[in-house]
């Protein structure tokens, strides 16, 4: 049986911090703005890693696929082939690329590109969570 609790918590933490980022007052000191953006990216990295690992387990345990790769891009392609993704697989590859791109760069163009994907990633990740867990999504309390 797959435990979705850590994935759910990870998604909720990302959702809350991204909401903080979106509503951050531009009058805040630059250091605060950067810290919140970096936190969003770190939560994205954690969430993305958790998501593809749970997806791998789902493909094996729920769909019975015996040969599942051990890296994100082939796993999302396999999920797409099995009708689990609502967005095009290219969008999921963009998330994977953003994850790799932010591994050591939270302040440059790669970080900004990841932040620009965040709203779409959250929507897609929540939908995939609901598909796999058969649970409704409840918005986190602020």
The first five atom37 places (N, CA, C, CB, O) and aatype in JSON, in Angstrom:
{
  "aatype": [20, 20, 20, 20, 20, 20, 20, 20, 20, 20, 20, 20, 20, 20, 20, 20, 20, 20, 20, 20, 20, 20, 20, 20, 20, 20, 20, 20, 20, 20, 20, 20, 20, 20, 20, 20, 20, 20, 20, 20, 20, 20, 20, 20, 20, 20, 20, 20, 20, 20, 20, 20, 20, 20, 20, 20, 20, 20, 20, 20, 20, 20, 20, 20, 20, 20, 20, 20, 20, 20, 20, 20, 20, 20, 20, 20, 20, 20, 20, 20, 20, 20, 20, 20, 20, 20, 20, 20, 20, 20, 20, 20, 20, 20, 20, 20, 20, 20, 20, 20, 20, 20, 20, 20, 20, 20, 20, 20, 20, 20, 20, 20, 20, 20, 20, 20, 20, 20, 20, 20, 20, 20, 20, 20, 20, 20, 20, 20, 20, 20, 20, 20, 20, 20, 20, 20, 20, 20, 20, 20, 20, 20],
  "atom_mask": [
    [1, 1, 1, 1, 1],
    [1, 1, 1, 1, 1],
    [1, 1, 1, 1, 1],
    [1, 1, 1, 1, 1],
    [1, 1, 1, 1, 1],
    [1, 1, 1, 1, 1],
    [1, 1, 1, 1, 1],
    [1, 1, 1, 1, 1],
    [1, 1, 1, 1, 1],
    [1, 1, 1, 1, 1],
    [1, 1, 1, 1, 1],
    [1, 1, 1, 1, 1],
    [1, 1, 1, 1, 1],
    [1, 1, 1, 1, 1],
    [1, 1, 1, 1, 1],
    [1, 1, 1, 1, 1],
    [1, 1, 1, 1, 1],
    [1, 1, 1, 1, 1],
    [1, 1, 1, 1, 1],
    [1, 1, 1, 1, 1],
    [1, 1, 1, 1, 1],
    [1, 1, 1, 1, 1],
    [1, 1, 1, 1, 1],
    [1, 1, 1, 1, 1],
    [1, 1, 1, 1, 1],
    [1, 1, 1, 1, 1],
    [1, 1, 1, 1, 1],
    [1, 1, 1, 1, 1],
    [1, 1, 1, 1, 1],
    [1, 1, 1, 1, 1],
    [1, 1, 1, 1, 1],
    [1, 1, 1, 1, 1],
    [1, 1, 1, 1, 1],
    [1, 1, 1, 1, 1],
    [1, 1, 1, 1, 1],
    [1, 1, 1, 1, 1],
    [1, 1, 1, 1, 1],
    [1, 1, 1, 1, 1],
    [1, 1, 1, 1, 1],
    [1, 1, 1, 1, 1],
    [1, 1, 1, 1, 1],
    [1, 1, 1, 1, 1],
    [1, 1, 1, 1, 1],
    [1, 1, 1, 1, 1],
    [1, 1, 1, 1, 1],
    [1, 1, 1, 1, 1],
    [1, 1, 1, 1, 1],
    [1, 1, 1, 1, 1],
    [1, 1, 1, 1, 1],
    [1, 1, 1, 1, 1],
    [1, 1, 1, 1, 1],
    [1, 1, 1, 1, 1],
    [1, 1, 1, 1, 1],
    [1, 1, 1, 1, 1],
    [1, 1, 1, 1, 1],
    [1, 1, 1, 1, 1],
    [1, 1, 1, 1, 1],
    [1, 1, 1, 1, 1],
    [1, 1, 1, 1, 1],
    [1, 1, 1, 1, 1],
    [1, 1, 1, 1, 1],
    [1, 1, 1, 1, 1],
    [1, 1, 1, 1, 1],
    [1, 1, 1, 1, 1],
    [1, 1, 1, 1, 1],
    [1, 1, 1, 1, 1],
    [1, 1, 1, 1, 1],
    [1, 1, 1, 1, 1],
    [1, 1, 1, 1, 1],
    [1, 1, 1, 1, 1],
    [1, 1, 1, 1, 1],
    [1, 1, 1, 1, 1],
    [1, 1, 1, 1, 1],
    [1, 1, 1, 1, 1],
    [1, 1, 1, 1, 1],
    [1, 1, 1, 1, 1],
    [1, 1, 1, 1, 1],
    [1, 1, 1, 1, 1],
    [1, 1, 1, 1, 1],
    [1, 1, 1, 1, 1],
    [1, 1, 1, 1, 1],
    [1, 1, 1, 1, 1],
    [1, 1, 1, 1, 1],
    [1, 1, 1, 1, 1],
    [1, 1, 1, 1, 1],
    [1, 1, 1, 1, 1],
    [1, 1, 1, 1, 1],
    [1, 1, 1, 1, 1],
    [1, 1, 1, 1, 1],
    [1, 1, 1, 1, 1],
    [1, 1, 1, 1, 1],
    [1, 1, 1, 1, 1],
    [1, 1, 1, 1, 1],
    [1, 1, 1, 1, 1],
    [1, 1, 1, 1, 1],
    [1, 1, 1, 1, 1],
    [1, 1, 1, 1, 1],
    [1, 1, 1, 1, 1],
    [1, 1, 1, 1, 1],
    [1, 1, 1, 1, 1],
    [1, 1, 1, 1, 1],
    [1, 1, 1, 1, 1],
    [1, 1, 1, 1, 1],
    [1, 1, 1, 1, 1],
    [1, 1, 1, 1, 1],
    [1, 1, 1, 1, 1],
    [1, 1, 1, 1, 1],
    [1, 1, 1, 1, 1],
    [1, 1, 1, 1, 1],
    [1, 1, 1, 1, 1],
    [1, 1, 1, 1, 1],
    [1, 1, 1, 1, 1],
    [1, 1, 1, 1, 1],
    [1, 1, 1, 1, 1],
    [1, 1, 1, 1, 1],
    [1, 1, 1, 1, 1],
    [1, 1, 1, 1, 1],
    [1, 1, 1, 1, 1],
    [1, 1, 1, 1, 1],
    [1, 1, 1, 1, 1],
    [1, 1, 1, 1, 1],
    [1, 1, 1, 1, 1],
    [1, 1, 1, 1, 1],
    [1, 1, 1, 1, 1],
    [1, 1, 1, 1, 1],
    [1, 1, 1, 1, 1],
    [1, 1, 1, 1, 1],
    [1, 1, 1, 1, 1],
    [1, 1, 1, 1, 1],
    [1, 1, 1, 1, 1],
    [1, 1, 1, 1, 1],
    [1, 1, 1, 1, 1],
    [1, 1, 1, 1, 1],
    [1, 1, 1, 1, 1],
    [1, 1, 1, 1, 1],
    [1, 1, 1, 1, 1],
    [1, 1, 1, 1, 1],
    [1, 1, 1, 1, 1],
    [1, 1, 1, 1, 1],
    [1, 1, 1, 1, 1],
    [1, 1, 1, 1, 1],
    [1, 1, 1, 1, 1]
  ],
  "atom_positions": [
    [[0.84, -1.18, 0.0], [0.0, 0.0, 0.0], [0.89, 1.25, 0.0], [-0.96, 0.0, 1.22], [1.87, 1.33, 0.74]],
    [[0.53, 2.2, -0.81], [1.32, 3.42, -0.95], [0.85, 4.45, 0.07], [1.2, 3.99, -2.39], [-0.35, 4.7, 0.21]],
    [[1.81, 5.03, 0.78], [1.52, 6.08, 1.75], [1.69, 7.42, 1.05], [2.44, 5.97, 3.01], [2.79, 7.77, 0.62]],
    [[0.61, 8.16, 0.94], [0.63, 9.45, 0.24], [0.8, 10.64, 1.19], [-0.66, 9.62, -0.55], [0.82, 11.78, 0.74]],
    [[0.92, 10.39, 2.48], [0.93, 11.47, 3.46], [2.1, 12.43, 3.27], [0.98, 10.89, 4.85], [1.91, 13.65, 3.32]],
    [[3.31, 11.91, 3.05], [4.47, 12.79, 2.88], [4.35, 13.62, 1.6], [5.77, 11.97, 2.84], [4.74, 14.79, 1.58]],
    [[3.81, 13.02, 0.55], [3.6, 13.77, -0.69], [2.58, 14.87, -0.46], [3.13, 12.83, -1.82], [2.77, 16.01, -0.9]],
    [[1.51, 14.55, 0.21], [0.49, 15.55, 0.49], [1.06, 16.71, 1.31], [-0.7, 14.91, 1.24], [0.82, 17.87, 0.99]],
    [[1.83, 16.4, 2.34], [2.43, 17.46, 3.16], [3.4, 18.3, 2.34], [3.15, 16.85, 4.38], [3.43, 19.52, 2.47]],
    [[4.16, 17.64, 1.51], [5.12, 18.35, 0.67], [4.4, 19.31, -0.28], [5.97, 17.35, -0.13], [4.82, 20.45, -0.44]],
    [[3.34, 18.84, -0.89], [2.56, 19.7, -1.78], [1.93, 20.88, -1.03], [1.46, 18.88, -2.47], [1.93, 22.0, -1.52]],
    [[1.43, 20.62, 0.15], [0.81, 21.7, 0.93], [1.84, 22.73, 1.36], [0.09, 21.14, 2.15], [1.56, 23.93, 1.35]],
    [[3.03, 22.27, 1.76], [4.08, 23.22, 2.14], [4.48, 24.09, 0.94], [5.3, 22.48, 2.69], [4.68, 25.29, 1.08]],
    [[4.61, 23.46, -0.22], [4.94, 24.22, -1.42], [3.83, 25.2, -1.75], [5.19, 23.27, -2.61], [4.09, 26.36, -2.07]],
    [[2.6, 24.76, -1.68], [1.46, 25.62, -1.98], [1.42, 26.84, -1.06], [0.16, 24.82, -1.86], [1.19, 27.96, -1.52]],
    [[1.65, 26.62, 0.22], [1.65, 27.73, 1.18], [2.79, 28.71, 0.92], [1.74, 27.2, 2.61], [2.59, 29.93, 0.93]],
    [[3.98, 28.18, 0.69], [5.12, 29.07, 0.49], [5.01, 29.81, -0.85], [6.44, 28.28, 0.54], [5.42, 30.97, -0.95]],
    [[4.47, 29.14, -1.86], [4.27, 29.83, -3.14], [3.24, 30.96, -2.98], [3.82, 28.84, -4.24], [3.38, 32.02, -3.57]],
    [[2.22, 30.72, -2.18], [1.24, 31.76, -1.89], [1.92, 32.94, -1.19], [0.08, 31.2, -1.02], [1.62, 34.1, -1.49]],
    [[2.82, 32.64, -0.26], [3.58, 33.71, 0.41], [4.4, 34.5, -0.61], [4.52, 33.12, 1.5], [4.46, 35.73, -0.56]],
    [[5.02, 33.79, -1.52], [5.83, 34.42, -2.56], [4.98, 35.35, -3.43], [6.52, 33.35, -3.43], [5.39, 36.46, -3.74]],
    [[3.8, 34.87, -3.82], [2.94, 35.66, -4.69], [2.41, 36.92, -4.01], [1.77, 34.82, -5.16], [2.2, 37.94, -4.67]],
    [[2.21, 36.86, -2.72], [1.63, 37.99, -1.99], [2.67, 38.82, -1.26], [0.6, 37.49, -1.01], [2.32, 39.73, -0.5]],
    [[3.93, 38.51, -1.47], [5.0, 39.23, -0.79], [4.99, 40.7, -1.21], [6.37, 38.6, -1.1], [4.97, 41.02, -2.4]],
    [[5.0, 41.56, -0.24], [5.01, 43.0, -0.48], [6.35, 43.41, -1.09], [4.75, 43.77, 0.84], [7.41, 43.07, -0.56]],
    [[6.29, 44.12, -2.19], [7.52, 44.54, -2.87], [8.33, 45.53, -2.04], [7.18, 45.17, -4.22], [9.48, 45.82, -2.37]],
    [[7.74, 46.04, -0.97], [8.47, 46.94, -0.07], [9.35, 46.17, 0.92], [7.49, 47.82, 0.69], [10.16, 46.76, 1.63]],
    [[9.19, 44.84, 0.95], [10.03, 44.02, 1.83], [11.5, 44.16, 1.4], [9.58, 42.52, 1.81], [11.78, 44.35, 0.21]],
    [[12.42, 44.05, 2.34], [13.84, 44.09, 1.96], [14.18, 43.0, 0.94], [14.73, 43.94, 3.21], [13.59, 41.91, 0.97]],
    [[15.1, 43.29, 0.07], [15.5, 42.36, -1.0], [15.9, 41.0, -0.43], [16.66, 42.94, -1.81], [15.6, 39.97, -1.02]],
    [[16.57, 41.0, 0.71], [17.0, 39.75, 1.34], [15.8, 38.87, 1.69], [17.82, 40.04, 2.59], [15.85, 37.65, 1.53]],
    [[14.74, 39.48, 2.18], [13.52, 38.73, 2.52], [12.89, 38.17, 1.24], [12.5, 39.65, 3.27], [12.48, 37.01, 1.21]],
    [[12.81, 38.98, 0.2], [12.24, 38.52, -1.06], [13.03, 37.33, -1.61], [12.23, 39.67, -2.09], [12.43, 36.35, -2.08]],
    [[14.35, 37.41, -1.56], [15.18, 36.31, -2.05], [15.02, 35.06, -1.2], [16.66, 36.74, -2.08], [14.99, 33.94, -1.72]],
    [[14.91, 35.24, 0.12], [14.75, 34.1, 1.01], [13.45, 33.36, 0.74], [14.81, 34.56, 2.48], [13.41, 32.13, 0.75]],
    [[12.38, 34.1, 0.52], [11.09, 33.46, 0.22], [11.15, 32.74, -1.12], [9.95, 34.51, 0.22], [10.66, 31.62, -1.24]],
    [[11.75, 33.36, -2.12], [11.89, 32.72, -3.44], [12.73, 31.45, -3.32], [12.53, 33.7, -4.46], [12.37, 30.42, -3.9]],
    [[13.82, 31.51, -2.58], [14.67, 30.33, -2.4], [13.92, 29.22, -1.67], [15.93, 30.7, -1.64], [14.1, 28.04, -1.97]],
    [[13.1, 29.6, -0.72], [12.31, 28.61, 0.0], [11.31, 27.92, -0.92], [11.56, 29.27, 1.17], [11.12, 26.71, -0.83]],
    [[10.7, 28.68, -1.82], [9.77, 28.09, -2.79], [10.52, 27.06, -3.65], [9.13, 29.19, -3.68], [10.02, 25.96, -3.89]],
    [[11.69, 27.43, -4.1], [12.46, 26.53, -4.96], [12.87, 25.28, -4.21], [13.7, 27.25, -5.51], [12.8, 24.18, -4.75]],
    [[13.31, 25.43, -2.97], [13.68, 24.26, -2.18], [12.48, 23.35, -1.94], [14.28, 24.69, -0.84], [12.6, 22.12, -2.0]],
    [[11.34, 23.93, -1.68], [10.13, 23.12, -1.48], [9.7, 22.45, -2.79], [8.97, 24.01, -0.93], [9.2, 21.32, -2.78]],
    [[9.9, 23.14, -3.9], [9.63, 22.54, -5.2], [10.52, 21.32, -5.41], [9.84, 23.57, -6.33], [10.05, 20.26, -5.83]],
    [[11.8, 21.47, -5.13], [12.73, 20.36, -5.31], [12.31, 19.15, -4.48], [14.16, 20.78, -4.92], [12.26, 18.02, -4.99]],
    [[11.99, 19.38, -3.22], [11.55, 18.3, -2.34], [10.26, 17.67, -2.85], [11.36, 18.83, -0.91], [10.14, 16.44, -2.9]],
    [[9.33, 18.5, -3.23], [8.03, 18.03, -3.7], [8.18, 17.24, -5.0], [7.07, 19.22, -3.91], [7.59, 16.17, -5.15]],
    [[8.96, 17.75, -5.93], [9.16, 17.06, -7.2], [9.8, 15.69, -6.98], [10.03, 17.91, -8.14], [9.37, 14.7, -7.57]],
    [[10.81, 15.65, -6.13], [11.48, 14.37, -5.86], [10.51, 13.37, -5.22], [12.69, 14.59, -4.94], [10.49, 12.2, -5.58]],
    [[9.73, 13.85, -4.27], [8.75, 12.98, -3.62], [7.71, 12.49, -4.63], [8.05, 13.74, -2.46], [7.33, 11.32, -4.62]],
    [[7.27, 13.38, -5.5], [6.23, 13.04, -6.47], [6.67, 11.95, -7.43], [5.83, 14.28, -7.25], [5.93, 10.99, -7.65]],
    [[7.85, 12.07, -8.02], [8.24, 11.06, -9.0], [8.51, 9.71, -8.34], [9.47, 11.53, -9.77], [8.32, 8.67, -8.96]],
    [[8.96, 9.73, -7.08], [9.19, 8.47, -6.38], [7.88, 7.78, -6.02], [10.02, 8.71, -5.11], [7.77, 6.56, -6.11]],
    [[6.88, 8.55, -5.61], [5.55, 7.98, -5.35], [4.94, 7.49, -6.66], [4.63, 9.02, -4.66], [4.31, 6.44, -6.7]],
    [[5.12, 8.26, -7.72], [4.61, 7.86, -9.03], [5.23, 6.53, -9.46], [4.9, 8.95, -10.07], [4.54, 5.68, -10.02]],
    [[6.5, 6.36, -9.21], [7.16, 5.09, -9.54], [6.49, 3.93, -8.79], [8.67, 5.16, -9.18], [6.17, 2.9, -9.37]],
    [[6.28, 4.12, -7.5], [5.61, 3.07, -6.71], [4.2, 2.81, -7.23], [5.54, 3.48, -5.22], [3.77, 1.65, -7.28]],
    [[3.49, 3.84, -7.62], [2.14, 3.69, -8.16], [2.16, 2.84, -9.44], [1.5, 5.07, -8.44], [1.35, 1.94, -9.62]],
    [[3.09, 3.15, -10.31], [3.2, 2.4, -11.56], [3.46, 0.91, -11.29], [4.32, 2.98, -12.44], [2.92, 0.05, -11.98]],
    [[4.28, 0.64, -10.31], [4.6, -0.75, -9.98], [3.46, -1.42, -9.23], [5.88, -0.82, -9.15], [2.98, -2.48, -9.63]],
    [[3.03, -0.81, -8.13], [2.08, -1.45, -7.22], [0.63, -1.39, -7.68], [2.19, -0.81, -5.88], [-0.11, -2.36, -7.52]],
    [[0.22, -0.28, -8.25], [-1.18, -0.13, -8.64], [-1.44, -0.55, -10.09], [-1.62, 1.3, -8.44], [-2.48, -1.13, -10.39]],
    [[-0.51, -0.24, -10.98], [-0.71, -0.59, -12.38], [-0.03, -1.9, -12.76], [-0.2, 0.53, -13.27], [-0.26, -2.44, -13.84]],
    [[0.82, -2.41, -11.87], [1.45, -3.7, -12.12], [2.49, -3.69, -13.22], [0.42, -4.69, -12.44], [2.73, -4.72, -13.85]],
    [[3.11, -2.57, -13.45], [4.15, -2.48, -14.49], [5.44, -3.03, -13.88], [4.34, -0.99, -15.0], [5.95, -2.48, -12.91]],
    [[5.97, -4.11, -14.44], [7.12, -4.77, -13.82], [8.46, -4.04, -14.01], [7.25, -6.15, -14.36], [9.3, -4.06, -13.12]],
    [[8.65, -3.42, -15.15], [9.93, -2.77, -15.46], [9.73, -1.26, -15.46], [10.48, -3.25, -16.83], [9.31, -0.67, -16.45]],
    [[10.05, -0.64, -14.32], [9.91, 0.81, -14.2], [11.3, 1.4, -13.99], [8.94, 1.19, -13.03], [12.03, 0.97, -13.09]],
    [[11.67, 2.39, -14.81], [12.99, 3.02, -14.67], [13.14, 3.69, -13.3], [13.22, 4.05, -15.79], [12.18, 3.83, -12.55]],
    [[14.35, 4.1, -13.01], [14.61, 4.75, -11.72], [15.08, 6.19, -11.89], [15.65, 3.95, -10.94], [16.02, 6.63, -11.23]],
    [[14.44, 6.91, -12.79], [14.72, 8.33, -12.93], [13.46, 9.05, -13.39], [15.89, 8.57, -13.92], [12.6, 8.45, -14.02]],
    [[13.36, 10.34, -13.08], [12.1, 11.06, -13.28], [11.57, 11.12, -14.71], [12.27, 12.43, -12.81], [10.39, 10.83, -14.93]],
    [[12.39, 11.49, -15.67], [11.87, 11.68, -17.03], [11.27, 10.41, -17.62], [12.97, 12.19, -17.93], [10.17, 10.47, -18.17]],
    [[11.93, 9.26, -17.55], [11.29, 8.05, -18.07], [10.03, 7.67, -17.3], [12.28, 6.89, -18.03], [9.1, 7.1, -17.87]],
    [[10.0, 7.99, -16.02], [8.81, 7.67, -15.22], [7.63, 8.53, -15.65], [9.1, 7.88, -13.72], [6.51, 8.02, -15.76]],
    [[7.85, 9.83, -15.89], [6.72, 10.66, -16.34], [6.27, 10.26, -17.74], [7.11, 12.15, -16.31], [5.09, 10.35, -18.06]],
    [[7.21, 9.82, -18.58], [6.81, 9.33, -19.91], [5.93, 8.08, -19.77], [8.06, 9.01, -20.77], [4.93, 7.94, -20.48]],
    [[6.31, 7.19, -18.88], [5.53, 5.98, -18.63], [4.16, 6.33, -18.03], [6.3, 5.03, -17.68], [3.15, 5.72, -18.38]],
    [[4.14, 7.31, -17.14], [2.86, 7.77, -16.57], [1.97, 8.34, -17.66], [3.1, 8.83, -15.47], [0.76, 8.11, -17.66]],
    [[2.56, 9.07, -18.58], [1.8, 9.63, -19.7], [1.23, 8.52, -20.57], [2.69, 10.56, -20.53], [0.06, 8.56, -20.97]],
    [[2.05, 7.52, -20.87], [1.59, 6.39, -21.69], [0.43, 5.65, -21.03], [2.75, 5.42, -21.94], [-0.37, 5.02, -21.72]],
    [[0.35, 5.73, -19.71], [-0.71, 5.05, -18.97], [-1.85, 5.98, -18.57], [-0.14, 4.41, -17.74], [-2.67, 5.64, -17.71]],
    [[-1.91, 7.16, -19.19], [-3.03, 8.06, -19.01], [-3.13, 8.74, -17.66], [-4.27, 7.34, -19.25], [-4.22, 9.14, -17.25]],
    [[-2.02, 8.88, -16.95], [-2.06, 9.47, -15.62], [-1.88, 10.99, -15.61], [-1.02, 8.85, -14.77], [-2.22, 11.65, -14.63]],
    [[-1.34, 11.53, -16.69], [-1.05, 12.97, -16.73], [-2.12, 13.71, -17.51], [0.32, 13.23, -17.36], [-2.56, 13.26, -18.57]],
    [[-2.54, 14.85, -16.98], [-3.54, 15.66, -17.68], [-2.88, 16.72, -18.55], [-4.49, 16.31, -16.67], [-3.5, 17.2, -19.5]],
    [[-1.66, 17.09, -18.23], [-0.9, 18.04, -19.06], [0.0, 17.25, -20.0], [-0.07, 19.02, -18.18], [0.32, 16.1, -19.73]],
    [[0.42, 17.87, -21.09], [1.32, 17.18, -22.01], [2.61, 16.74, -21.31], [1.65, 18.08, -23.21], [3.09, 17.41, -20.39]],
    [[3.15, 15.63, -21.76], [4.38, 15.11, -21.15], [5.51, 16.12, -21.25], [4.79, 13.79, -21.83], [6.4, 16.13, -20.4]],
    [[5.51, 16.96, -22.28], [6.54, 17.98, -22.43], [6.53, 18.96, -21.25], [6.35, 18.75, -23.75], [7.58, 19.46, -20.85]],
    [[5.36, 19.22, -20.71], [5.26, 20.1, -19.54], [5.95, 19.44, -18.34], [3.78, 20.41, -19.21], [6.65, 20.1, -17.58]],
    [[5.73, 18.14, -18.19], [6.36, 17.41, -17.09], [7.87, 17.32, -17.29], [5.76, 16.0, -16.98], [8.62, 17.33, -16.31]],
    [[8.32, 17.24, -18.51], [9.76, 17.25, -18.78], [10.32, 18.63, -18.41], [10.05, 16.91, -20.29], [11.44, 18.73, -17.92]],
    [[9.56, 19.67, -18.66], [9.99, 21.02, -18.25], [10.14, 21.11, -16.73], [8.98, 22.09, -18.75], [11.06, 21.75, -16.24]],
    [[9.23, 20.47, -15.99], [9.36, 20.44, -14.52], [10.64, 19.71, -14.13], [8.12, 19.75, -13.87], [11.38, 20.16, -13.24]],
    [[10.91, 18.58, -14.8], [12.13, 17.81, -14.5], [13.37, 18.65, -14.79], [12.16, 16.49, -15.33], [14.32, 18.66, -14.02]],
    [[13.35, 19.35, -15.9], [14.49, 20.2, -16.26], [14.67, 21.34, -15.25], [14.31, 20.77, -17.67], [15.79, 21.7, -14.91]],
    [[13.55, 21.89, -14.79], [13.62, 22.96, -13.79], [14.2, 22.42, -12.49], [12.21, 23.56, -13.54], [14.99, 23.09, -11.82]],
    [[13.82, 21.22, -12.14], [14.35, 20.59, -10.92], [15.87, 20.41, -11.01], [13.67, 19.23, -10.66], [16.6, 20.72, -10.07]],
    [[16.32, 19.91, -12.13], [17.76, 19.72, -12.33], [18.46, 21.08, -12.36], [18.04, 18.93, -13.65], [19.55, 21.24, -11.81]],
    [[17.84, 22.04, -13.01], [18.45, 23.37, -13.15], [18.62, 24.12, -11.86], [17.64, 24.18, -14.07], [19.53, 24.94, -11.73]],
    [[17.75, 23.85, -10.89], [17.84, 24.58, -9.62], [18.69, 23.87, -8.58], [16.46, 24.8, -9.06], [18.83, 24.36, -7.46]],
    [[19.26, 22.75, -8.93], [20.02, 21.96, -7.95], [21.06, 22.78, -7.2], [20.7, 20.8, -8.64], [21.27, 22.57, -6.01]],
    [[21.72, 23.71, -7.88], [22.75, 24.5, -7.21], [22.64, 25.99, -7.52], [24.11, 24.0, -7.6], [23.58, 26.74, -7.26]],
    [[21.52, 26.42, -8.08], [21.38, 27.82, -8.5], [20.01, 28.33, -8.12], [21.61, 27.96, -10.03], [19.03, 28.1, -8.83]],
    [[19.93, 29.04, -6.98], [18.65, 29.56, -6.52], [18.44, 31.03, -6.87], [18.54, 29.39, -5.04], [17.38, 31.58, -6.57]],
    [[19.41, 31.66, -7.5], [19.28, 33.1, -7.67], [19.38, 33.57, -9.11], [20.31, 33.79, -6.88], [19.25, 34.77, -9.36]],
    [[19.6, 32.69, -10.06], [19.78, 33.11, -11.44], [18.58, 32.86, -12.31], [20.95, 32.42, -12.01], [17.44, 32.77, -11.84]],
    [[18.84, 32.76, -13.6], [17.79, 32.56, -14.58], [17.05, 31.24, -14.37], [18.37, 32.61, -15.99], [15.84, 31.16, -14.58]],
    [[17.78, 30.21, -13.97], [17.15, 28.9, -13.76], [16.16, 28.95, -12.61], [18.22, 27.83, -13.48], [15.1, 28.33, -12.66]],
    [[16.5, 29.69, -11.57], [15.59, 29.84, -10.45], [14.33, 30.59, -10.88], [16.28, 30.58, -9.28], [13.22, 30.21, -10.52]],
    [[14.51, 31.64, -11.66], [13.37, 32.41, -12.14], [12.48, 31.56, -13.05], [13.84, 33.67, -12.9], [11.25, 31.63, -12.97]],
    [[13.1, 30.74, -13.89], [12.33, 29.85, -14.77], [11.52, 28.86, -13.95], [13.28, 29.1, -15.73], [10.37, 28.58, -14.28]],
    [[12.1, 28.33, -12.88], [11.38, 27.4, -12.01], [10.2, 28.1, -11.34], [12.32, 26.8, -10.94], [9.11, 27.54, -11.25]],
    [[10.43, 29.31, -10.86], [9.34, 30.06, -10.21], [8.19, 30.33, -11.19], [9.88, 31.39, -9.65], [7.03, 30.31, -10.8]],
    [[8.53, 30.57, -12.44], [7.49, 30.82, -13.45], [6.66, 29.57, -13.75], [8.11, 31.34, -14.73], [5.54, 29.69, -14.24]],
    [[7.2, 28.38, -13.48], [6.47, 27.13, -13.69], [5.64, 26.71, -12.49], [7.44, 26.03, -14.04], [4.84, 25.78, -12.58]],
    [[5.83, 27.38, -11.37], [5.3, 26.9, -10.1], [3.78, 26.76, -10.07], [5.73, 27.81, -9.01], [3.26, 25.77, -9.55]],
    [[3.06, 27.71, -10.61], [1.6, 27.64, -10.57], [1.11, 26.43, -11.36], [0.98, 28.93, -11.13], [0.23, 25.69, -10.91]],
    [[1.68, 26.23, -12.55], [1.3, 25.07, -13.36], [1.72, 23.77, -12.7], [1.92, 25.17, -14.75], [0.97, 22.79, -12.71]],
    [[2.94, 23.75, -12.12], [3.4, 22.54, -11.46], [2.47, 22.16, -10.32], [4.83, 22.72, -10.94], [2.08, 21.01, -10.19]],
    [[2.11, 23.14, -9.5], [1.22, 22.85, -8.38], [-0.1, 22.26, -8.86], [0.96, 24.11, -7.56], [-0.58, 21.28, -8.3]],
    [[-0.69, 22.86, -9.87], [-1.97, 22.35, -10.39], [-1.81, 20.93, -10.92], [-2.5, 23.27, -11.51], [-2.64, 20.06, -10.63]],
    [[-0.75, 20.68, -11.69], [-0.53, 19.34, -12.25], [-0.21, 18.32, -11.16], [0.6, 19.37, -13.27], [-0.7, 17.2, -11.19]],
    [[0.62, 18.71, -10.21], [1.02, 17.8, -9.13], [-0.18, 17.45, -8.25], [2.14, 18.42, -8.28], [-0.34, 16.3, -7.84]],
    [[-1.01, 18.42, -7.95], [-2.2, 18.17, -7.14], [-3.16, 17.24, -7.88], [-2.91, 19.49, -6.77], [-3.72, 16.32, -7.29]],
    [[-3.34, 17.48, -9.17], [-4.21, 16.6, -9.97], [-3.67, 15.18, -9.99], [-4.35, 17.13, -11.41], [-4.43, 14.22, -9.84]],
    [[-2.36, 15.02, -10.16], [-1.76, 13.69, -10.16], [-1.9, 13.04, -8.78], [-0.28, 13.76, -10.57], [-2.19, 11.85, -8.69]],
    [[-1.7, 13.81, -7.73], [-1.9, 13.3, -6.37], [-3.32, 12.76, -6.21], [-1.63, 14.42, -5.32], [-3.52, 11.66, -5.68]],
    [[-4.3, 13.52, -6.67], [-5.7, 13.1, -6.55], [-5.95, 11.83, -7.37], [-6.64, 14.22, -7.01], [-6.67, 10.93, -6.91]],
    [[-5.38, 11.75, -8.55], [-5.54, 10.57, -9.39], [-4.98, 9.33, -8.71], [-4.85, 10.78, -10.75], [-5.62, 8.29, -8.68]],
    [[-3.78, 9.46, -8.16], [-3.14, 8.3, -7.53], [-3.79, 7.92, -6.2], [-1.67, 8.58, -7.33], [-4.01, 6.74, -5.93]],
    [[-4.08, 8.91, -5.37], [-4.56, 8.64, -4.01], [-6.06, 8.45, -3.91], [-4.14, 9.75, -3.09], [-6.56, 7.9, -2.93]],
    [[-6.79, 8.92, -4.92], [-8.26, 8.91, -4.9], [-8.8, 9.75, -3.74], [-8.78, 7.47, -4.81], [-9.87, 9.47, -3.2]],
    [[-8.03, 10.79, -3.37], [-8.42, 11.68, -2.29], [-8.65, 13.08, -2.85], [-7.35, 11.71, -1.16], [-7.94, 13.51, -3.76]],
    [[-9.64, 13.8, -2.31], [-9.82, 15.2, -2.74], [-8.71, 16.07, -2.18], [-11.19, 15.74, -2.3], [-8.1, 15.74, -1.16]],
    [[-8.44, 17.17, -2.85], [-7.43, 18.11, -2.37], [-8.09, 19.14, -1.48], [-6.71, 18.8, -3.54], [-9.08, 19.77, -1.86]],
    [[-7.56, 19.31, -0.3], [-8.07, 20.31, 0.64], [-7.01, 21.39, 0.75], [-8.4, 19.68, 2.05], [-5.86, 21.12, 1.07]],
    [[-7.41, 22.62, 0.48], [-6.48, 23.75, 0.54], [-5.92, 23.88, 1.94], [-7.19, 25.07, 0.11], [-6.66, 23.77, 2.92]],
    [[-4.61, 24.1, 2.06], [-4.02, 24.27, 3.38], [-4.46, 25.59, 4.02], [-2.49, 24.22, 3.29], [-4.72, 26.57, 3.33]],
    [[-4.55, 25.57, 5.33], [-4.87, 26.8, 6.05], [-3.65, 27.71, 6.06], [-5.34, 26.48, 7.5], [-2.53, 27.23, 6.23]],
    [[-3.86, 29.0, 5.89], [-2.71, 29.93, 5.88], [-2.02, 30.03, 7.22], [-3.16, 31.32, 5.45], [-1.05, 30.77, 7.37]]
  ]
}
